[in-house]
Amino acid sequence: MTGSGTVMQALYKEVVLEHYRRPRNFGDLPDATHAEGGHNPSCGDQLQLMLRLDGDRIEDARFTAQGCAISVASASLMTSALHGKTVEQAFALIGAFTGMIRTGEAAPELGDLAALRGVHTLHTRVKCAALPWQTLQALLNQAQLDAGHDEPGPGRP
């Protein structure tokens, strides 16, 4: 690995640890319009994701969790990225993030979420990083059904 690659890896690791130690958007969201729980039985991670939607825009996103550093950091980074996004933009982020943890290639729109790009080499940790995103997808699919859409999010199961 090149010197700059080692430096980037260290920076990414520091971002993950910072979001684990001081998670952003951690805590209950009393006026949430939607909430969904997620669980990763292989690691024991548990997550509760809460969103406040105004139409198709995410006004606020918060979470509570008990889990490993990767799971908590992923939820912290994800909720930070969601503020002000539309549901459609959130579905696009889910796709970009899922692609990144499968391949290690981060799309530019992921921004700080690229800190989790190295997870793709840690096969047992991919589920940890994916838990908040799978929970978000389930929540958004349900929100779309609740809003009267015939199908869940665009092209989503």
MODELLER restraints for C-alpha pairs under 7 A, 6 or more apart:
rsr = mdl.restraints
at = mdl.atoms
rsr.add(forms.Gaussian(group=physical.xy_distance, feature=features.Distance(at['CA:12:A'], at['CA:115:A']), mean=4.36, stdev=0.5))
rsr.add(forms.Gaussian(group=physical.xy_distance, feature=features.Distance(at['CA:13:A'], at['CA:115:A']), mean=6.97, stdev=0.5))
rsr.add(forms.Gaussian(group=physical.xy_distance, feature=features.Distance(at['CA:15:A'], at['CA:115:A']), mean=6.36, stdev=0.5))
rsr.add(forms.Gaussian(group=physical.xy_distance, feature=features.Distance(at['CA:16:A'], at['CA:70:A']), mean=6.92, stdev=0.5))
rsr.add(forms.Gaussian(group=physical.xy_distance, feature=features.Distance(at['CA:16:A'], at['CA:73:A']), mean=5.49, stdev=0.5))
rsr.add(forms.Gaussian(group=physical.xy_distance, feature=features.Distance(at['CA:16:A'], at['CA:115:A']), mean=6.48, stdev=0.5))
rsr.add(forms.Gaussian(group=physical.xy_distance, feature=features.Distance(at['CA:17:A'], at['CA:69:A']), mean=6.86, stdev=0.5))
rsr.add(forms.Gaussian(group=physical.xy_distance, feature=features.Distance(at['CA:19:A'], at['CA:73:A']), mean=4.73, stdev=0.5))
rsr.add(forms.Gaussian(group=physical.xy_distance, feature=features.Distance(at['CA:19:A'], at['CA:76:A']), mean=6.08, stdev=0.5))
rsr.add(forms.Gaussian(group=physical.xy_distance, feature=features.Distance(at['CA:20:A'], at['CA:69:A']), mean=5.20, stdev=0.5))
rsr.add(forms.Gaussian(group=physical.xy_distance, feature=features.Distance(at['CA:20:A'], at['CA:72:A']), mean=5.53, stdev=0.5))
rsr.add(forms.Gaussian(group=physical.xy_distance, feature=features.Distance(at['CA:20:A'], at['CA:73:A']), mean=4.74, stdev=0.5))
rsr.add(forms.Gaussian(group=physical.xy_distance, feature=features.Distance(at['CA:23:A'], at['CA:73:A']), mean=6.68, stdev=0.5))
rsr.add(forms.Gaussian(group=physical.xy_distance, feature=features.Distance(at['CA:23:A'], at['CA:76:A']), mean=5.22, stdev=0.5))
rsr.add(forms.Gaussian(group=physical.xy_distance, feature=features.Distance(at['CA:24:A'], at['CA:76:A']), mean=5.05, stdev=0.5))
rsr.add(forms.Gaussian(group=physical.xy_distance, feature=features.Distance(at['CA:24:A'], at['CA:80:A']), mean=6.80, stdev=0.5))
rsr.add(forms.Gaussian(group=physical.xy_distance, feature=features.Distance(at['CA:25:A'], at['CA:61:A']), mean=6.77, stdev=0.5))
rsr.add(forms.Gaussian(group=physical.xy_distance, feature=features.Distance(at['CA:25:A'], at['CA:62:A']), mean=4.72, stdev=0.5))
rsr.add(forms.Gaussian(group=physical.xy_distance, feature=features.Distance(at['CA:25:A'], at['CA:63:A']), mean=6.43, stdev=0.5))
rsr.add(forms.Gaussian(group=physical.xy_distance, feature=features.Distance(at['CA:25:A'], at['CA:76:A']), mean=6.44, stdev=0.5))
rsr.add(forms.Gaussian(group=physical.xy_distance, feature=features.Distance(at['CA:25:A'], at['CA:79:A']), mean=6.54, stdev=0.5))
rsr.add(forms.Gaussian(group=physical.xy_distance, feature=features.Distance(at['CA:26:A'], at['CA:62:A']), mean=5.63, stdev=0.5))
rsr.add(forms.Gaussian(group=physical.xy_distance, feature=features.Distance(at['CA:26:A'], at['CA:63:A']), mean=5.11, stdev=0.5))
rsr.add(forms.Gaussian(group=physical.xy_distance, feature=features.Distance(at['CA:26:A'], at['CA:64:A']), mean=5.64, stdev=0.5))
rsr.add(forms.Gaussian(group=physical.xy_distance, feature=features.Distance(at['CA:27:A'], at['CA:62:A']), mean=6.19, stdev=0.5))
rsr.add(forms.Gaussian(group=physical.xy_distance, feature=features.Distance(at['CA:27:A'], at['CA:63:A']), mean=5.66, stdev=0.5))
rsr.add(forms.Gaussian(group=physical.xy_distance, feature=features.Distance(at['CA:27:A'], at['CA:64:A']), mean=5.31, stdev=0.5))
rsr.add(forms.Gaussian(group=physical.xy_distance, feature=features.Distance(at['CA:28:A'], at['CA:62:A']), mean=6.55, stdev=0.5))
rsr.add(forms.Gaussian(group=physical.xy_distance, feature=features.Distance(at['CA:28:A'], at['CA:63:A']), mean=6.59, stdev=0.5))
rsr.add(forms.Gaussian(group=physical.xy_distance, feature=features.Distance(at['CA:28:A'], at['CA:64:A']), mean=6.78, stdev=0.5))
rsr.add(forms.Gaussian(group=physical.xy_distance, feature=features.Distance(at['CA:29:A'], at['CA:50:A']), mean=6.25, stdev=0.5))
rsr.add(forms.Gaussian(group=physical.xy_distance, feature=features.Distance(at['CA:29:A'], at['CA:62:A']), mean=6.15, stdev=0.5))
rsr.add(forms.Gaussian(group=physical.xy_distance, feature=features.Distance(at['CA:31:A'], at['CA:52:A']), mean=6.82, stdev=0.5))
rsr.add(forms.Gaussian(group=physical.xy_distance, feature=features.Distance(at['CA:32:A'], at['CA:50:A']), mean=5.81, stdev=0.5))
rsr.add(forms.Gaussian(group=physical.xy_distance, feature=features.Distance(at['CA:32:A'], at['CA:51:A']), mean=5.26, stdev=0.5))
rsr.add(forms.Gaussian(group=physical.xy_distance, feature=features.Distance(at['CA:32:A'], at['CA:52:A']), mean=4.51, stdev=0.5))
rsr.add(forms.Gaussian(group=physical.xy_distance, feature=features.Distance(at['CA:33:A'], at['CA:51:A']), mean=6.11, stdev=0.5))
rsr.add(forms.Gaussian(group=physical.xy_distance, feature=features.Distance(at['CA:33:A'], at['CA:52:A']), mean=4.84, stdev=0.5))
rsr.add(forms.Gaussian(group=physical.xy_distance, feature=features.Distance(at['CA:33:A'], at['CA:53:A']), mean=6.13, stdev=0.5))
rsr.add(forms.Gaussian(group=physical.xy_distance, feature=features.Distance(at['CA:34:A'], at['CA:50:A']), mean=5.82, stdev=0.5))
rsr.add(forms.Gaussian(group=physical.xy_distance, feature=features.Distance(at['CA:34:A'], at['CA:51:A']), mean=5.35, stdev=0.5))
rsr.add(forms.Gaussian(group=physical.xy_distance, feature=features.Distance(at['CA:34:A'], at['CA:52:A']), mean=6.49, stdev=0.5))
rsr.add(forms.Gaussian(group=physical.xy_distance, feature=features.Distance(at['CA:34:A'], at['CA:139:A']), mean=6.97, stdev=0.5))
rsr.add(forms.Gaussian(group=physical.xy_distance, feature=features.Distance(at['CA:35:A'], at['CA:49:A']), mean=5.52, stdev=0.5))
rsr.add(forms.Gaussian(group=physical.xy_distance, feature=features.Distance(at['CA:35:A'], at['CA:50:A']), mean=4.30, stdev=0.5))
rsr.add(forms.Gaussian(group=physical.xy_distance, feature=features.Distance(at['CA:35:A'], at['CA:51:A']), mean=6.31, stdev=0.5))
rsr.add(forms.Gaussian(group=physical.xy_distance, feature=features.Distance(at['CA:35:A'], at['CA:139:A']), mean=6.61, stdev=0.5))
rsr.add(forms.Gaussian(group=physical.xy_distance, feature=features.Distance(at['CA:36:A'], at['CA:48:A']), mean=5.84, stdev=0.5))
rsr.add(forms.Gaussian(group=physical.xy_distance, feature=features.Distance(at['CA:36:A'], at['CA:49:A']), mean=5.36, stdev=0.5))
rsr.add(forms.Gaussian(group=physical.xy_distance, feature=features.Distance(at['CA:36:A'], at['CA:50:A']), mean=6.64, stdev=0.5))
rsr.add(forms.Gaussian(group=physical.xy_distance, feature=features.Distance(at['CA:36:A'], at['CA:135:A']), mean=6.39, stdev=0.5))
rsr.add(forms.Gaussian(group=physical.xy_distance, feature=features.Distance(at['CA:36:A'], at['CA:139:A']), mean=5.61, stdev=0.5))
rsr.add(forms.Gaussian(group=physical.xy_distance, feature=features.Distance(at['CA:37:A'], at['CA:47:A']), mean=5.63, stdev=0.5))
rsr.add(forms.Gaussian(group=physical.xy_distance, feature=features.Distance(at['CA:37:A'], at['CA:48:A']), mean=4.37, stdev=0.5))
rsr.add(forms.Gaussian(group=physical.xy_distance, feature=features.Distance(at['CA:37:A'], at['CA:49:A']), mean=6.19, stdev=0.5))
rsr.add(forms.Gaussian(group=physical.xy_distance, feature=features.Distance(at['CA:37:A'], at['CA:135:A']), mean=6.54, stdev=0.5))
rsr.add(forms.Gaussian(group=physical.xy_distance, feature=features.Distance(at['CA:38:A'], at['CA:46:A']), mean=5.85, stdev=0.5))
rsr.add(forms.Gaussian(group=physical.xy_distance, feature=features.Distance(at['CA:38:A'], at['CA:47:A']), mean=5.07, stdev=0.5))
rsr.add(forms.Gaussian(group=physical.xy_distance, feature=features.Distance(at['CA:38:A'], at['CA:48:A']), mean=6.33, stdev=0.5))
rsr.add(forms.Gaussian(group=physical.xy_distance, feature=features.Distance(at['CA:38:A'], at['CA:131:A']), mean=6.62, stdev=0.5))
rsr.add(forms.Gaussian(group=physical.xy_distance, feature=features.Distance(at['CA:38:A'], at['CA:135:A']), mean=5.50, stdev=0.5))
rsr.add(forms.Gaussian(group=physical.xy_distance, feature=features.Distance(at['CA:39:A'], at['CA:45:A']), mean=5.68, stdev=0.5))
rsr.add(forms.Gaussian(group=physical.xy_distance, feature=features.Distance(at['CA:39:A'], at['CA:46:A']), mean=4.54, stdev=0.5))
rsr.add(forms.Gaussian(group=physical.xy_distance, feature=features.Distance(at['CA:39:A'], at['CA:47:A']), mean=6.32, stdev=0.5))
rsr.add(forms.Gaussian(group=physical.xy_distance, feature=features.Distance(at['CA:40:A'], at['CA:46:A']), mean=6.52, stdev=0.5))
rsr.add(forms.Gaussian(group=physical.xy_distance, feature=features.Distance(at['CA:40:A'], at['CA:128:A']), mean=6.95, stdev=0.5))
rsr.add(forms.Gaussian(group=physical.xy_distance, feature=features.Distance(at['CA:40:A'], at['CA:131:A']), mean=6.75, stdev=0.5))
rsr.add(forms.Gaussian(group=physical.xy_distance, feature=features.Distance(at['CA:44:A'], at['CA:67:A']), mean=6.61, stdev=0.5))
rsr.add(forms.Gaussian(group=physical.xy_distance, feature=features.Distance(at['CA:45:A'], at['CA:66:A']), mean=5.78, stdev=0.5))
rsr.add(forms.Gaussian(group=physical.xy_distance, feature=features.Distance(at['CA:45:A'], at['CA:67:A']), mean=4.14, stdev=0.5))
rsr.add(forms.Gaussian(group=physical.xy_distance, feature=features.Distance(at['CA:45:A'], at['CA:68:A']), mean=6.60, stdev=0.5))
rsr.add(forms.Gaussian(group=physical.xy_distance, feature=features.Distance(at['CA:46:A'], at['CA:65:A']), mean=5.51, stdev=0.5))
rsr.add(forms.Gaussian(group=physical.xy_distance, feature=features.Distance(at['CA:46:A'], at['CA:66:A']), mean=5.32, stdev=0.5))
rsr.add(forms.Gaussian(group=physical.xy_distance, feature=features.Distance(at['CA:46:A'], at['CA:67:A']), mean=6.15, stdev=0.5))
rsr.add(forms.Gaussian(group=physical.xy_distance, feature=features.Distance(at['CA:47:A'], at['CA:63:A']), mean=6.93, stdev=0.5))
rsr.add(forms.Gaussian(group=physical.xy_distance, feature=features.Distance(at['CA:47:A'], at['CA:64:A']), mean=5.79, stdev=0.5))
rsr.add(forms.Gaussian(group=physical.xy_distance, feature=features.Distance(at['CA:47:A'], at['CA:65:A']), mean=4.30, stdev=0.5))
rsr.add(forms.Gaussian(group=physical.xy_distance, feature=features.Distance(at['CA:47:A'], at['CA:66:A']), mean=6.60, stdev=0.5))
rsr.add(forms.Gaussian(group=physical.xy_distance, feature=features.Distance(at['CA:48:A'], at['CA:63:A']), mean=5.45, stdev=0.5))
rsr.add(forms.Gaussian(group=physical.xy_distance, feature=features.Distance(at['CA:48:A'], at['CA:64:A']), mean=5.23, stdev=0.5))
rsr.add(forms.Gaussian(group=physical.xy_distance, feature=features.Distance(at['CA:48:A'], at['CA:65:A']), mean=6.28, stdev=0.5))
rsr.add(forms.Gaussian(group=physical.xy_distance, feature=features.Distance(at['CA:49:A'], at['CA:62:A']), mean=6.11, stdev=0.5))
rsr.add(forms.Gaussian(group=physical.xy_distance, feature=features.Distance(at['CA:49:A'], at['CA:63:A']), mean=4.51, stdev=0.5))
rsr.add(forms.Gaussian(group=physical.xy_distance, feature=features.Distance(at['CA:49:A'], at['CA:64:A']), mean=6.79, stdev=0.5))
rsr.add(forms.Gaussian(group=physical.xy_distance, feature=features.Distance(at['CA:50:A'], at['CA:61:A']), mean=5.79, stdev=0.5))
rsr.add(forms.Gaussian(group=physical.xy_distance, feature=features.Distance(at['CA:50:A'], at['CA:62:A']), mean=5.30, stdev=0.5))
rsr.add(forms.Gaussian(group=physical.xy_distance, feature=features.Distance(at['CA:50:A'], at['CA:63:A']), mean=5.91, stdev=0.5))
rsr.add(forms.Gaussian(group=physical.xy_distance, feature=features.Distance(at['CA:51:A'], at['CA:58:A']), mean=6.82, stdev=0.5))
rsr.add(forms.Gaussian(group=physical.xy_distance, feature=features.Distance(at['CA:51:A'], at['CA:60:A']), mean=5.67, stdev=0.5))
rsr.add(forms.Gaussian(group=physical.xy_distance, feature=features.Distance(at['CA:51:A'], at['CA:61:A']), mean=4.53, stdev=0.5))
rsr.add(forms.Gaussian(group=physical.xy_distance, feature=features.Distance(at['CA:51:A'], at['CA:62:A']), mean=6.51, stdev=0.5))
rsr.add(forms.Gaussian(group=physical.xy_distance, feature=features.Distance(at['CA:52:A'], at['CA:58:A']), mean=6.07, stdev=0.5))
rsr.add(forms.Gaussian(group=physical.xy_distance, feature=features.Distance(at['CA:52:A'], at['CA:59:A']), mean=5.53, stdev=0.5))
rsr.add(forms.Gaussian(group=physical.xy_distance, feature=features.Distance(at['CA:52:A'], at['CA:60:A']), mean=5.12, stdev=0.5))
rsr.add(forms.Gaussian(group=physical.xy_distance, feature=features.Distance(at['CA:52:A'], at['CA:61:A']), mean=6.52, stdev=0.5))
rsr.add(forms.Gaussian(group=physical.xy_distance, feature=features.Distance(at['CA:53:A'], at['CA:59:A']), mean=5.61, stdev=0.5))
rsr.add(forms.Gaussian(group=physical.xy_distance, feature=features.Distance(at['CA:56:A'], at['CA:86:A']), mean=5.39, stdev=0.5))
rsr.add(forms.Gaussian(group=physical.xy_distance, feature=features.Distance(at['CA:56:A'], at['CA:87:A']), mean=5.41, stdev=0.5))
rsr.add(forms.Gaussian(group=physical.xy_distance, feature=features.Distance(at['CA:57:A'], at['CA:84:A']), mean=6.14, stdev=0.5))
rsr.add(forms.Gaussian(group=physical.xy_distance, feature=features.Distance(at['CA:57:A'], at['CA:85:A']), mean=5.71, stdev=0.5))
rsr.add(forms.Gaussian(group=physical.xy_distance, feature=features.Distance(at['CA:57:A'], at['CA:86:A']), mean=4.24, stdev=0.5))
rsr.add(forms.Gaussian(group=physical.xy_distance, feature=features.Distance(at['CA:57:A'], at['CA:87:A']), mean=6.12, stdev=0.5))
rsr.add(forms.Gaussian(group=physical.xy_distance, feature=features.Distance(at['CA:58:A'], at['CA:82:A']), mean=6.68, stdev=0.5))
rsr.add(forms.Gaussian(group=physical.xy_distance, feature=features.Distance(at['CA:58:A'], at['CA:83:A']), mean=5.79, stdev=0.5))
rsr.add(forms.Gaussian(group=physical.xy_distance, feature=features.Distance(at['CA:58:A'], at['CA:84:A']), mean=5.23, stdev=0.5))
rsr.add(forms.Gaussian(group=physical.xy_distance, feature=features.Distance(at['CA:58:A'], at['CA:85:A']), mean=5.52, stdev=0.5))
rsr.add(forms.Gaussian(group=physical.xy_distance, feature=features.Distance(at['CA:58:A'], at['CA:86:A']), mean=5.98, stdev=0.5))
rsr.add(forms.Gaussian(group=physical.xy_distance, feature=features.Distance(at['CA:58:A'], at['CA:87:A']), mean=6.98, stdev=0.5))
rsr.add(forms.Gaussian(group=physical.xy_distance, feature=features.Distance(at['CA:59:A'], at['CA:83:A']), mean=5.87, stdev=0.5))
rsr.add(forms.Gaussian(group=physical.xy_distance, feature=features.Distance(at['CA:59:A'], at['CA:84:A']), mean=5.52, stdev=0.5))
rsr.add(forms.Gaussian(group=physical.xy_distance, feature=features.Distance(at['CA:60:A'], at['CA:83:A']), mean=5.65, stdev=0.5))
rsr.add(forms.Gaussian(group=physical.xy_distance, feature=features.Distance(at['CA:61:A'], at['CA:79:A']), mean=5.34, stdev=0.5))
rsr.add(forms.Gaussian(group=physical.xy_distance, feature=features.Distance(at['CA:61:A'], at['CA:82:A']), mean=6.81, stdev=0.5))
rsr.add(forms.Gaussian(group=physical.xy_distance, feature=features.Distance(at['CA:61:A'], at['CA:83:A']), mean=6.55, stdev=0.5))
rsr.add(forms.Gaussian(group=physical.xy_distance, feature=features.Distance(at['CA:62:A'], at['CA:79:A']), mean=6.27, stdev=0.5))
rsr.add(forms.Gaussian(group=physical.xy_distance, feature=features.Distance(at['CA:65:A'], at['CA:72:A']), mean=6.62, stdev=0.5))
rsr.add(forms.Gaussian(group=physical.xy_distance, feature=features.Distance(at['CA:70:A'], at['CA:128:A']), mean=6.08, stdev=0.5))
rsr.add(forms.Gaussian(group=physical.xy_distance, feature=features.Distance(at['CA:70:A'], at['CA:129:A']), mean=5.64, stdev=0.5))
rsr.add(forms.Gaussian(group=physical.xy_distance, feature=features.Distance(at['CA:71:A'], at['CA:128:A']), mean=4.74, stdev=0.5))
rsr.add(forms.Gaussian(group=physical.xy_distance, feature=features.Distance(at['CA:71:A'], at['CA:129:A']), mean=4.98, stdev=0.5))
rsr.add(forms.Gaussian(group=physical.xy_distance, feature=features.Distance(at['CA:71:A'], at['CA:131:A']), mean=6.80, stdev=0.5))
rsr.add(forms.Gaussian(group=physical.xy_distance, feature=features.Distance(at['CA:74:A'], at['CA:129:A']), mean=5.50, stdev=0.5))
rsr.add(forms.Gaussian(group=physical.xy_distance, feature=features.Distance(at['CA:74:A'], at['CA:132:A']), mean=6.72, stdev=0.5))
rsr.add(forms.Gaussian(group=physical.xy_distance, feature=features.Distance(at['CA:75:A'], at['CA:132:A']), mean=5.30, stdev=0.5))
rsr.add(forms.Gaussian(group=physical.xy_distance, feature=features.Distance(at['CA:77:A'], at['CA:113:A']), mean=6.06, stdev=0.5))
rsr.add(forms.Gaussian(group=physical.xy_distance, feature=features.Distance(at['CA:82:A'], at['CA:90:A']), mean=6.60, stdev=0.5))
rsr.add(forms.Gaussian(group=physical.xy_distance, feature=features.Distance(at['CA:94:A'], at['CA:133:A']), mean=6.19, stdev=0.5))
rsr.add(forms.Gaussian(group=physical.xy_distance, feature=features.Distance(at['CA:96:A'], at['CA:107:A']), mean=6.49, stdev=0.5))
rsr.add(forms.Gaussian(group=physical.xy_distance, feature=features.Distance(at['CA:100:A'], at['CA:106:A']), mean=5.17, stdev=0.5))
rsr.add(forms.Gaussian(group=physical.xy_distance, feature=features.Distance(at['CA:100:A'], at['CA:117:A']), mean=6.00, stdev=0.5))
rsr.add(forms.Gaussian(group=physical.xy_distance, feature=features.Distance(at['CA:101:A'], at['CA:117:A']), mean=5.81, stdev=0.5))
rsr.add(forms.Gaussian(group=physical.xy_distance, feature=features.Distance(at['CA:101:A'], at['CA:119:A']), mean=6.02, stdev=0.5))
rsr.add(forms.Gaussian(group=physical.xy_distance, feature=features.Distance(at['CA:101:A'], at['CA:120:A']), mean=4.64, stdev=0.5))
rsr.add(forms.Gaussian(group=physical.xy_distance, feature=features.Distance(at['CA:101:A'], at['CA:126:A']), mean=6.68, stdev=0.5))
rsr.add(forms.Gaussian(group=physical.xy_distance, feature=features.Distance(at['CA:102:A'], at['CA:120:A']), mean=5.39, stdev=0.5))
rsr.add(forms.Gaussian(group=physical.xy_distance, feature=features.Distance(at['CA:103:A'], at['CA:120:A']), mean=6.22, stdev=0.5))
rsr.add(forms.Gaussian(group=physical.xy_distance, feature=features.Distance(at['CA:104:A'], at['CA:117:A']), mean=4.90, stdev=0.5))
rsr.add(forms.Gaussian(group=physical.xy_distance, feature=features.Distance(at['CA:104:A'], at['CA:118:A']), mean=6.07, stdev=0.5))
rsr.add(forms.Gaussian(group=physical.xy_distance, feature=features.Distance(at['CA:104:A'], at['CA:120:A']), mean=5.59, stdev=0.5))
rsr.add(forms.Gaussian(group=physical.xy_distance, feature=features.Distance(at['CA:105:A'], at['CA:117:A']), mean=6.83, stdev=0.5))
rsr.add(forms.Gaussian(group=physical.xy_distance, feature=features.Distance(at['CA:106:A'], at['CA:114:A']), mean=5.66, stdev=0.5))
rsr.add(forms.Gaussian(group=physical.xy_distance, feature=features.Distance(at['CA:106:A'], at['CA:117:A']), mean=6.54, stdev=0.5))
rsr.add(forms.Gaussian(group=physical.xy_distance, feature=features.Distance(at['CA:119:A'], at['CA:125:A']), mean=6.42, stdev=0.5))
rsr.add(forms.Gaussian(group=physical.xy_distance, feature=features.Distance(at['CA:119:A'], at['CA:126:A']), mean=5.95, stdev=0.5))
rsr.add(forms.Gaussian(group=physical.xy_distance, feature=features.Distance(at['CA:120:A'], at['CA:126:A']), mean=6.25, stdev=0.5))
rsr.add(forms.Gaussian(group=physical.xy_distance, feature=features.Distance(at['CA:141:A'], at['CA:152:A']), mean=4.53, stdev=0.5))
rsr.add(forms.Gaussian(group=physical.xy_distance, feature=features.Distance(at['CA:141:A'], at['CA:153:A']), mean=5.56, stdev=0.5))
rsr.add(forms.Gaussian(group=physical.xy_distance, feature=features.Distance(at['CA:144:A'], at['CA:152:A']), mean=5.86, stdev=0.5))
rsr.add(forms.Gaussian(group=physical.xy_distance, feature=features.Distance(at['CA:144:A'], at['CA:153:A']), mean=6.71, stdev=0.5))
rsr.add(forms.Gaussian(group=physical.xy_distance, feature=features.Distance(at['CA:145:A'], at['CA:151:A']), mean=6.61, stdev=0.5))
rsr.add(forms.Gaussian(group=physical.xy_distance, feature=features.Distance(at['CA:145:A'], at['CA:152:A']), mean=6.21, stdev=0.5))
